[in-house]
Amino acid sequence: MTLDRLKVGASGVIRAVGGQGALRRRLLDMGLTPKTRVMVRKMAPMGDPIEIHLRGYELTLRLEDARQIEIEEDSVQ
């Protein structure tokens, strides 16, 4: 599953960060690294962008970028 498919209020753990070049480096620099727990806090009215909570801060991502992040959703919500 990718991060863009996670529902508001749901959380999961990053398994892999895709993309290439500058995009991948930027995602990693923002703290989106494997084994990091993330939770979707908000979604814009039209669905893009989404706000996620990770490492004690909120980060807003475009859905296009969120599709590059593979996660494992928590089974208990």
C-alpha positions as YAML, in Angstrom:
chain: A
units: angstrom
residues:
- id: 1
  name: MET
  ca: [0.00, 0.00, 0.00]
- id: 2
  name: THR
  ca: [1.20, 3.54, -0.62]
- id: 3
  name: LEU
  ca: [0.83, 6.57, 1.63]
- id: 4
  name: ASP
  ca: [-1.69, 8.29, -0.65]
- id: 5
  name: ARG
  ca: [-4.21, 5.49, 0.04]
- id: 6
  name: LEU
  ca: [-4.13, 5.83, 3.83]
- id: 7
  name: LYS
  ca: [-7.36, 7.28, 5.27]
- id: 8
  name: VAL
  ca: [-7.54, 10.26, 7.64]
- id: 9
  name: GLY
  ca: [-6.77, 9.12, 11.19]
- id: 10
  name: ALA
  ca: [-5.05, 5.91, 10.05]
- id: 11
  name: SER
  ca: [-1.39, 5.23, 10.64]
- id: 12
  name: GLY
  ca: [1.31, 2.95, 9.33]
- id: 13
  name: VAL
  ca: [5.03, 2.35, 9.09]
- id: 14
  name: ILE
  ca: [7.10, 3.33, 6.06]
- id: 15
  name: ARG
  ca: [8.56, 0.29, 4.32]
- id: 16
  name: ALA
  ca: [10.25, 1.90, 1.31]
- id: 17
  name: VAL
  ca: [10.71, 5.31, -0.31]
- id: 18
  name: GLY
  ca: [10.56, 5.33, -4.08]
- id: 19
  name: GLY
  ca: [11.19, 8.05, -6.61]
- id: 20
  name: GLN
  ca: [14.48, 9.02, -8.14]
- id: 21
  name: GLY
  ca: [17.04, 11.73, -7.82]
- id: 22
  name: ALA
  ca: [16.02, 14.98, -6.19]
- id: 23
  name: LEU
  ca: [12.50, 13.80, -5.30]
- id: 24
  name: ARG
  ca: [13.74, 10.77, -3.36]
- id: 25
  name: ARG
  ca: [16.46, 12.82, -1.62]
- id: 26
  name: ARG
  ca: [13.89, 15.47, -0.61]
- id: 27
  name: LEU
  ca: [11.50, 12.85, 0.84]
- id: 28
  name: LEU
  ca: [14.31, 11.26, 2.84]
- id: 29
  name: ASP
  ca: [15.54, 14.67, 4.05]
- id: 30
  name: MET
  ca: [12.05, 15.46, 5.37]
- id: 31
  name: GLY
  ca: [12.24, 12.41, 7.62]
- id: 32
  name: LEU
  ca: [10.28, 9.97, 5.46]
- id: 33
  name: THR
  ca: [12.64, 7.07, 6.04]
- id: 34
  name: PRO
  ca: [11.95, 3.34, 6.37]
- id: 35
  name: LYS
  ca: [10.60, 2.18, 9.78]
- id: 36
  name: THR
  ca: [9.16, 5.64, 10.54]
- id: 37
  name: ARG
  ca: [5.57, 5.70, 11.83]
- id: 38
  name: VAL
  ca: [3.25, 8.14, 10.02]
- id: 39
  name: MET
  ca: [-0.38, 9.14, 10.54]
- id: 40
  name: VAL
  ca: [-2.64, 11.02, 8.14]
- id: 41
  name: ARG
  ca: [-3.99, 14.04, 10.04]
- id: 42
  name: LYS
  ca: [-5.93, 15.97, 7.38]
- id: 43
  name: MET
  ca: [-6.84, 15.94, 3.73]
- id: 44
  name: ALA
  ca: [-7.58, 19.03, 1.65]
- id: 45
  name: PRO
  ca: [-11.20, 19.42, 0.47]
- id: 46
  name: MET
  ca: [-10.30, 18.24, -3.05]
- id: 47
  name: GLY
  ca: [-8.10, 15.46, -1.66]
- id: 48
  name: ASP
  ca: [-4.71, 16.99, -2.48]
- id: 49
  name: PRO
  ca: [-2.50, 17.70, -0.53]
- id: 50
  name: ILE
  ca: [-2.55, 15.58, 2.63]
- id: 51
  name: GLU
  ca: [-1.12, 16.45, 6.03]
- id: 52
  name: ILE
  ca: [0.75, 13.72, 7.87]
- id: 53
  name: HIS
  ca: [2.21, 13.52, 11.36]
- id: 54
  name: LEU
  ca: [5.64, 11.96, 11.80]
- id: 55
  name: ARG
  ca: [8.58, 12.36, 14.16]
- id: 56
  name: GLY
  ca: [6.68, 14.94, 16.26]
- id: 57
  name: TYR
  ca: [5.77, 17.35, 13.45]
- id: 58
  name: GLU
  ca: [3.23, 17.83, 10.67]
- id: 59
  name: LEU
  ca: [4.20, 17.65, 7.01]
- id: 60
  name: THR
  ca: [2.08, 18.44, 3.97]
- id: 61
  name: LEU
  ca: [2.63, 16.29, 0.88]
- id: 62
  name: ARG
  ca: [1.18, 16.26, -2.60]
- id: 63
  name: LEU
  ca: [-0.56, 12.99, -3.46]
- id: 64
  name: GLU
  ca: [1.87, 12.53, -6.34]
- id: 65
  name: ASP
  ca: [4.76, 12.46, -3.83]
- id: 66
  name: ALA
  ca: [2.84, 10.32, -1.32]
- id: 67
  name: ARG
  ca: [2.43, 7.64, -4.02]
- id: 68
  name: GLN
  ca: [6.20, 7.11, -3.92]
- id: 69
  name: ILE
  ca: [6.11, 5.96, -0.27]
- id: 70
  name: GLU
  ca: [5.23, 2.35, 0.47]
- id: 71
  name: ILE
  ca: [3.77, 1.70, 3.91]
- id: 72
  name: GLU
  ca: [2.41, -1.11, 6.00]
- id: 73
  name: GLU
  ca: [-0.89, 0.00, 7.55]
- id: 74
  name: ASP
  ca: [-1.47, -0.67, 11.24]
- id: 75
  name: SER
  ca: [-3.97, -3.47, 11.67]
- id: 76
  name: VAL
  ca: [-5.56, -1.96, 14.81]
- id: 77
  name: GLN
  ca: [-7.09, 1.49, 14.51]
...
